[in-house]
Amino acid sequence: MTRKKRRKSNNKISNLTNTILSILKKERNKTFNYKQIASILDVNDASSRNQIIKKLQQLKAKKEIEEVGRGKFKALVNTEYHLGILDLSARGSGYIISDDFDEDVFVASNNINRALDGDEVEFYAYKRRKRGKLEGEITQVIKRAKSEYVGTIQIHKNYAFVVADSTKMHKDIFVPINKINKAEEGDKVLVSLEDWPEKADSPSGKVLKVLGKPGEHNTEIHSILAEYGLPYEFPHDVEDYANKLDTSITLEEIKKRRDMRNVLTFTIDPKDAKDFDDALSFRVLKNGLYEIGIHIADVSHYVQEGTVLDDEAYNRATSVYLVDRVVPMLPEILSNNACSLRPNEEKYTFSAVFEINDKVEVKNQWFGRTVTYSDARFAYEEAQAIIESKTNTIPQEVSLKGNEYQTPQPIADAILKLDELAKFMRRERMKSGALSFDKVEVKFDLNSDNDPVGVFFKTSKDANKLIEEFMLLANKKVAEFIGKQSPKKTFVYRVHDEPDDAKLAALQNIVGRFGYKLDLKDRKSTTSSLNYLLKEVNGKKEQNLVDTLTIRSMSKAEYTTQNIGHYGLAFDYYSHFTSPIRRYPDVMAHRLLQHYLDGGKSANETIYEDKCAHSSNMENLATKAERDSIKYMQIKFMQDHNDEEFVGVISGVTDWGIYIEIITNKCEGMVSVRDMTDDHYVFDNEQYAMVGKNTKTMYQLGDEVVVKVKNADLVKKHLDFNLIGKKEE
């Protein structure tokens, strides 16, 4: 019997140097022999083994690795490792944002090393040969940003895959057939990652929840919430705890508070609001000063630390405002009833009371717990009608149905005087360098099936600004009261850092295309020219684009115990005190303020800083969910307008296409460069334009164009346009 000769393999292992170095550097405290490396590479033929042995000796000779025992190799750690957060693109490559570098570090898709978008990663960086820019390789994932994803399930005989909705999740998730949780083919599901084996191309997981059929309204809204880990219902024990709370107003509790029930008090809110967490009181004192009270629902009276209710409120950290619903931070018994300052009801409140003159100089201030009685509830439109009429009587067209106060005239007087004072405060803020953002809000008219039948824009008028100014006053003065105390006391501040110079320079470059100029020589000239820019674009076709770009050039506001002031408001001290029904940091501010009013020592800074970081993160997730819900509703609205032509403004230009925002409804979609077939178009990043190679036709940021809907995909949340051409002058 003749022995079979082993067939030689001449296949060369590609990129072997980098592969071996990557293996050794990833676990740089372990040693590897050639057999272990061959096993990781899933090769076992003689040729492959010889290539590995030879390469190990070469790397040893170059002193890139060391042999610490016979045939055992280890990475030579002469590289400095860094930590950062990965921002992954839909194409699989990404950038790492790290405090160790002034610029973001590019990471090619082959150097991502199983990291996912938002993960905290360890990496080393080196200069790119061609451009001299920083490039990195991820060595390990330190902390996953998230472990749950929303996607569509594809079921096979013995297994399934979930294709994630997020374009930044570039791997499908493998699910064993016994872990699909009764999901059916094509269902939208929430899946959790469980493992990512070394040799597996995809992570594996299990289905936690079936969300429904793609395209159905509730499925898509619940999918948006699930994508960001936001709940849409309260656990039974939390609801049960809240429903058993004593929400009655008792004489015993009133005695502990300042009784302000006999002072004229009212609320001004959106007409469809259900929770009223702030009210204003007004009276003229004998000394000629105005006593103005900013009264806030005393949520901390009901939400006690260490309870399941407080734990749930902290975990949520914020209410989430989607296009068709509010996902509240607190159960309805509190948010819409006990803590809502409804008309003709006594309520427990936490108040900031100021004595103010005509120049809005605060002569006296008082902070503490109160009991109040709201005499009236105004919608913004009703208060606006009083302001615009400039009379001290309530106009006939104002509907005050259900408000049973006996003397309407003093309320009209109060609103007119408060408006006058608010305008004075606003002018003073602007003089101090505050920024005036009046960004247009997109709102939808929804029918009974939650289908959008119309789009309208919400703008801020005098009545809105009246409330805003007095809320700002309370937030500022509470923060000052604590922040100026010595020794320093831990408090929750809302801070806003100065904008980055590079972002401002980029903004100048873009708005210059529209003929605007910024003066960036110092802080005062910068804020002055930014305000002038925002005023100049008001009502123009490019307003939403310029407003959005200006906001993006700013630093993000956040919660912290380390006060650095608020750049956008031009305040040295600022907190959030006025919305505890919908923001957990306001609850913390109430607790800390009362603690210090009672003579308490400074609270633990580390504990509160962690709580601030959590609150900032949850606020960010809620904002993303709110934006996604608007995008979803815009696409739903455009599905019924396939045959119409729209005029839009080019709001973005990339090498894969141009983004266009329709002027009449602010819906944004994309024209793919592949669909621009009248010429071969090339992206010109210096001119923010797509330029035709033959005709030299240019589609530039800010140009007005005519488009038609090509595809409105609710499931993928993509809106694609066909380009008709430039708008004729």
Backbone hydrogen bonds, N-H to C=O, Kabsch-Sander energy under -0.5 kcal/mol:
donor,donor_aa,acceptor,acceptor_aa,energy
10,N,8,K,-0.5
14,S,12,K,-0.6
16,L,13,I,-0.8
19,T,15,N,-2.0
20,I,16,L,-2.8
21,L,17,T,-2.4
22,S,18,N,-2.4
23,I,19,T,-2.2
24,L,20,I,-2.5
25,K,21,L,-2.6
26,K,22,S,-2.1
27,E,23,I,-1.3
28,R,25,K,-0.9
30,K,27,E,-2.0
32,F,73,F,-2.4
37,I,33,N,-1.9
38,A,34,Y,-2.4
39,S,35,K,-2.2
40,I,36,Q,-2.1
41,L,37,I,-2.3
42,D,38,A,-0.5
42,D,39,S,-0.7
43,V,38,A,-2.5
49,R,45,D,-2.1
50,N,46,A,-2.6
51,Q,47,S,-2.1
52,I,48,S,-2.1
53,I,49,R,-2.7
54,K,50,N,-2.7
55,K,51,Q,-2.5
56,L,52,I,-2.4
57,Q,53,I,-1.7
58,Q,54,K,-2.0
59,L,55,K,-2.6
60,K,56,L,-1.9
61,A,57,Q,-2.5
62,K,58,Q,-1.9
63,K,60,K,-1.3
64,E,59,L,-2.9
65,I,59,L,-1.1
66,E,74,K,-2.8
68,V,66,E,-0.8
68,V,72,K,-1.7
69,G,72,K,-1.1
72,K,69,G,-2.5
73,F,32,F,-2.9
73,F,71,G,-0.5
74,K,66,E,-2.5
76,L,64,E,-1.4
77,V,75,A,-0.8
78,N,76,L,-1.9
81,Y,79,T,-0.5
82,H,123,F,-3.2
84,G,121,V,-1.9
85,I,97,I,-2.3
86,L,119,D,-2.4
87,D,95,Y,-3.5
88,L,86,L,-0.7
89,S,93,S,-3.0
92,G,89,S,-1.4
94,G,107,V,-2.3
95,Y,87,D,-2.3
96,I,105,V,-2.6
97,I,85,I,-2.8
97,I,95,Y,-0.5
98,S,96,I,-0.7
101,F,98,S,-1.4
105,V,96,I,-2.4
106,F,104,D,-0.6
106,F,134,L,-1.6
107,V,94,G,-3.0
111,N,108,A,-2.1
112,I,109,S,-1.1
115,A,112,I,-1.0
118,G,86,L,-3.3
119,D,116,L,-2.2
120,E,143,K,-2.7
121,V,84,G,-2.9
121,V,119,D,-0.6
122,E,140,Q,-2.9
123,F,82,H,-2.3
124,Y,137,E,-1.8
126,Y,135,E,-3.1
128,R,133,K,-4.3
132,G,128,R,-1.4
135,E,126,Y,-3.3
136,G,106,F,-3.0
137,E,124,Y,-2.2
138,I,111,N,-2.3
139,T,122,E,-2.4
140,Q,122,E,-1.4
142,I,120,E,-2.2
142,I,140,Q,-0.6
143,K,120,E,-1.9
149,Y,191,V,-2.8
151,G,189,V,-2.1
152,T,163,V,-2.3
153,I,187,D,-2.3
154,Q,161,F,-3.3
155,I,153,I,-0.5
156,H,159,Y,-2.8
160,A,175,V,-2.4
161,F,154,Q,-2.3
162,V,173,I,-2.3
163,V,152,T,-2.7
163,V,161,F,-0.6
164,A,162,V,-0.8
165,D,150,V,-2.9
166,S,150,V,-0.5
169,M,166,S,-1.3
170,H,168,K,-1.0
173,I,162,V,-2.4
174,F,172,D,-0.6
174,F,203,P,-2.6
175,V,160,A,-3.3
177,I,158,N,-1.3
179,K,176,P,-2.3
180,I,177,I,-0.9
183,A,180,I,-1.5
186,G,153,I,-2.5
187,D,184,E,-2.4
188,K,212,G,-3.2
189,V,151,G,-3.0
190,L,209,K,-2.8
191,V,149,Y,-3.1
191,V,189,V,-0.5
192,S,206,K,-2.7
193,L,147,S,-3.0
194,E,204,S,-3.2
195,D,204,S,-1.7
200,A,197,P,-1.3
204,S,195,D,-3.2
205,G,174,F,-2.6
206,K,192,S,-1.7
207,V,179,K,-2.7
208,L,190,L,-3.0
208,L,206,K,-0.5
209,K,190,L,-1.5
211,L,188,K,-2.6
211,L,209,K,-0.6
212,G,188,K,-1.2
216,E,213,K,-1.7
220,E,216,E,-2.4
221,I,217,H,-2.3
222,H,218,N,-2.7
223,S,219,T,-1.9
224,I,220,E,-1.8
225,L,221,I,-1.9
226,A,222,H,-2.7
227,E,223,S,-2.4
228,Y,224,I,-0.9
228,Y,225,L,-0.7
229,G,226,A,-1.5
230,L,225,L,-3.0
238,V,235,P,-0.5
239,E,235,P,-2.1
240,D,236,H,-2.7
241,Y,237,D,-2.0
242,A,238,V,-2.5
243,N,239,E,-2.5
244,K,240,D,-1.0
244,K,241,Y,-0.6
245,L,242,A,-1.4
247,T,245,L,-0.9
250,T,248,S,-0.7
254,I,250,T,-2.2
255,K,251,L,-2.0
256,K,253,E,-1.1
257,R,254,I,-1.9
258,R,369,R,-2.2
259,D,257,R,-0.6
260,M,258,R,-0.8
260,M,371,V,-2.5
263,V,260,M,-1.4
266,F,280,L,-2.4
267,T,376,A,-2.1
269,D,378,F,-2.4
273,A,270,P,-1.8
276,F,274,K,-0.5
277,D,275,D,-0.7
279,A,295,H,-2.3
280,L,266,F,-2.7
281,S,293,G,-2.1
282,F,264,L,-2.0
283,R,291,E,-1.4
285,L,283,R,-0.5
285,L,289,L,-3.1
288,G,285,L,-1.9
290,Y,356,I,-3.1
291,E,283,R,-3.0
291,E,289,L,-0.5
292,I,290,Y,-0.7
292,I,354,F,-2.8
293,G,281,S,-1.7
293,G,291,E,-0.5
294,I,352,A,-2.8
295,H,279,A,-2.9
295,H,293,G,-0.7
296,I,294,I,-0.5
296,I,350,F,-2.4
297,A,277,D,-1.9
298,D,348,Y,-2.0
299,V,297,A,-2.1
301,H,298,D,-1.2
302,Y,298,D,-0.6
302,Y,299,V,-1.3
303,V,299,V,-2.9
304,Q,302,Y,-1.2
307,T,304,Q,-1.3
311,D,307,T,-2.3
312,E,308,V,-2.2
313,A,309,L,-2.2
314,Y,310,D,-2.7
315,N,311,D,-2.5
316,R,312,E,-2.3
317,A,313,A,-3.1
319,S,582,R,-2.0
320,V,327,V,-2.5
322,L,320,V,-0.9
322,L,325,R,-2.0
327,V,320,V,-3.1
334,L,331,P,-1.7
335,S,331,P,-2.6
336,N,332,E,-2.1
337,N,332,E,-0.7
338,A,333,I,-2.6
339,C,334,L,-2.5
340,S,337,N,-1.3
341,L,276,F,-3.5
341,L,339,C,-0.6
342,R,340,S,-2.5
344,N,374,S,-3.9
345,E,342,R,-1.0
347,K,372,T,-2.5
349,T,370,T,-2.6
350,F,296,I,-3.4
351,S,368,G,-3.2
352,A,294,I,-2.0
353,V,366,W,-3.0
354,F,292,I,-2.7
355,E,364,N,-2.6
356,I,290,Y,-2.7
356,I,354,F,-0.6
357,N,361,E,-1.3
360,V,357,N,-1.9
362,V,360,V,-0.6
363,K,355,E,-3.0
363,K,361,E,-0.7
364,N,355,E,-1.1
366,W,353,V,-2.0
368,G,351,S,-2.0
370,T,349,T,-3.3
371,V,258,R,-1.8
372,T,347,K,-2.4
374,S,345,E,-1.3
375,D,265,T,-3.0
375,D,373,Y,-0.6
376,A,265,T,-0.8
378,F,267,T,-2.9
380,Y,269,D,-1.4
383,A,379,A,-2.1
384,Q,380,Y,-2.7
385,A,381,E,-1.8
386,I,382,E,-1.4
387,I,383,A,-2.2
388,E,384,Q,-2.9
389,S,385,A,-1.7
390,K,386,I,-1.2
391,T,386,I,-0.7
398,V,395,P,-1.4
400,L,398,V,-0.7
403,N,400,L,-2.2
404,E,402,G,-0.7
411,I,407,T,-0.6
411,I,408,P,-0.5
412,A,408,P,-1.8
413,D,409,Q,-2.5
414,A,410,P,-2.5
415,I,411,I,-2.7
416,L,412,A,-2.3
417,K,413,D,-2.3
418,L,414,A,-2.9
419,D,415,I,-2.3
420,E,416,L,-1.9
421,L,417,K,-2.5
422,A,418,L,-2.8
423,K,419,D,-2.3
424,F,420,E,-1.6
425,M,421,L,-2.4
426,R,422,A,-2.6
427,R,423,K,-2.2
428,E,424,F,-2.1
429,R,425,M,-2.3
430,M,426,R,-2.4
431,K,427,R,-2.1
432,S,428,E,-1.6
433,G,430,M,-1.2
434,A,429,R,-2.2
435,L,568,G,-3.2
437,F,435,L,-0.9
438,D,436,S,-0.7
441,E,458,K,-2.0
443,K,441,E,-0.5
443,K,456,F,-3.0
445,D,454,G,-2.5
446,L,444,F,-0.7
447,N,451,D,-2.2
450,N,447,N,-2.1
453,V,445,D,-3.2
453,V,451,D,-0.5
454,G,445,D,-1.0
456,F,443,K,-2.6
458,K,441,E,-3.0
459,T,457,F,-0.6
461,K,459,T,-0.5
465,K,461,K,-2.4
466,L,462,D,-2.4
467,I,463,A,-1.7
468,E,464,N,-2.4
469,E,465,K,-2.6
470,F,466,L,-1.7
471,M,467,I,-2.2
472,L,468,E,-2.6
473,L,469,E,-2.1
474,A,470,F,-2.0
475,N,471,M,-2.6
476,K,472,L,-2.8
477,K,473,L,-2.7
478,V,474,A,-2.4
479,A,475,N,-1.8
480,E,476,K,-2.5
481,F,477,K,-2.5
482,I,478,V,-1.8
483,G,479,A,-3.2
484,K,480,E,-2.2
485,Q,482,I,-1.7
493,Y,491,F,-0.7
493,Y,560,T,-3.0
494,R,574,Y,-2.1
495,V,493,Y,-0.7
495,V,558,E,-2.6
496,H,565,G,-2.2
500,D,553,S,-0.6
504,L,500,D,-2.1
505,A,501,D,-2.4
506,A,502,A,-2.0
507,L,503,K,-2.2
508,Q,504,L,-2.6
509,N,505,A,-1.9
510,I,506,A,-1.8
511,V,507,L,-3.0
512,G,508,Q,-1.6
513,R,510,I,-1.7
514,F,511,V,-1.4
515,G,512,G,-1.2
516,Y,511,V,-2.0
520,L,518,L,-0.7
526,T,522,D,-2.3
527,T,523,R,-2.5
528,S,524,K,-2.2
529,S,525,S,-2.4
530,L,526,T,-2.3
531,N,527,T,-2.4
532,Y,528,S,-2.0
533,L,529,S,-2.3
534,L,530,L,-2.5
535,K,531,N,-2.0
536,E,532,Y,-2.6
537,V,533,L,-2.1
538,N,535,K,-0.6
540,K,537,V,-2.6
543,Q,540,K,-2.2
546,V,542,E,-2.9
547,D,543,Q,-3.3
548,T,544,N,-2.3
549,L,545,L,-2.6
550,T,546,V,-2.5
551,I,547,D,-2.3
552,R,548,T,-2.3
553,S,549,L,-1.2
554,M,550,T,-0.6
554,M,551,I,-1.2
555,S,497,D,-0.6
558,E,495,V,-2.1
560,T,493,Y,-2.0
563,N,561,T,-0.8
566,H,571,F,-3.2
567,Y,496,H,-2.6
567,Y,565,G,-0.5
570,A,566,H,-1.2
571,F,566,H,-1.8
577,F,575,S,-0.6
582,R,579,S,-0.9
583,R,579,S,-1.4
584,Y,317,A,-2.5
586,D,583,R,-0.5
587,V,583,R,-0.9
588,M,584,Y,-2.1
589,A,585,P,-2.3
590,H,586,D,-2.3
591,R,587,V,-2.3
592,L,588,M,-2.7
593,L,589,A,-2.5
594,Q,590,H,-2.5
595,H,591,R,-2.3
596,Y,592,L,-2.3
597,L,593,L,-2.4
598,D,594,Q,-1.8
599,G,596,Y,-1.5
600,G,595,H,-2.7
608,Y,604,N,-1.8
609,E,605,E,-2.5
610,D,606,T,-2.0
611,K,607,I,-1.8
612,C,608,Y,-2.3
613,A,609,E,-2.3
614,H,610,D,-2.2
615,S,611,K,-2.2
616,S,612,C,-2.6
617,N,613,A,-2.2
618,M,614,H,-2.6
619,E,615,S,-2.2
620,N,616,S,-1.9
621,L,617,N,-2.1
622,A,618,M,-2.5
623,T,619,E,-2.2
624,K,620,N,-2.0
625,A,621,L,-2.3
626,E,622,A,-2.5
627,R,623,T,-2.3
628,D,624,K,-2.5
629,S,625,A,-2.2
630,I,626,E,-1.8
631,K,627,R,-2.6
632,Y,628,D,-2.6
633,M,629,S,-2.2
634,Q,630,I,-2.5
635,I,631,K,-2.2
636,K,632,Y,-2.3
637,F,633,M,-2.4
638,M,634,Q,-2.2
639,Q,635,I,-1.3
640,D,637,F,-1.1
641,H,638,M,-1.9
642,N,639,Q,-0.5
644,E,641,H,-1.1
646,F,707,V,-2.8
648,G,646,F,-0.5
648,G,705,V,-2.9
649,V,661,E,-2.8
650,I,703,D,-2.5
651,S,649,V,-0.6
651,S,659,Y,-2.1
652,G,659,Y,-1.3
654,T,657,G,-2.8
657,G,654,T,-0.8
658,I,671,V,-2.1
659,Y,652,G,-3.1
660,I,669,G,-2.9
661,E,649,V,-2.9
662,I,660,I,-0.6
662,I,667,C,-2.9
663,I,647,V,-2.1
666,K,662,I,-2.2
669,G,660,I,-2.3
670,M,719,L,-2.3
671,V,658,I,-3.0
672,S,670,M,-0.6
673,V,656,W,-2.1
675,D,672,S,-1.6
676,M,673,V,-1.0
677,T,675,D,-1.4
679,D,676,M,-0.7
681,Y,679,D,-0.8
682,V,691,V,-2.6
684,D,689,A,-3.4
685,N,683,F,-0.7
688,Y,684,D,-0.5
689,A,684,D,-2.1
690,M,699,Y,-2.5
691,V,682,V,-2.9
691,V,689,A,-0.5
692,G,697,T,-2.9
693,K,680,H,-2.9
696,K,692,G,-1.2
699,Y,690,M,-2.7
700,Q,698,M,-0.6
701,L,688,Y,-2.3
702,G,650,I,-2.6
703,D,700,Q,-2.7
705,V,648,G,-2.6
706,V,725,G,-3.3
707,V,646,F,-2.6
708,K,722,N,-2.1
709,V,644,E,-0.5
710,K,720,D,-3.0
711,N,720,D,-1.8
713,D,711,N,-0.6
713,D,718,H,-2.6
714,L,712,A,-0.8
717,K,713,D,-1.1
718,H,713,D,-1.6
720,D,711,N,-3.1
720,D,718,H,-0.5
721,F,670,M,-2.7
722,N,708,K,-3.0
724,I,706,V,-2.8
724,I,722,N,-0.6
725,G,706,V,-1.4
727,K,704,E,-2.2
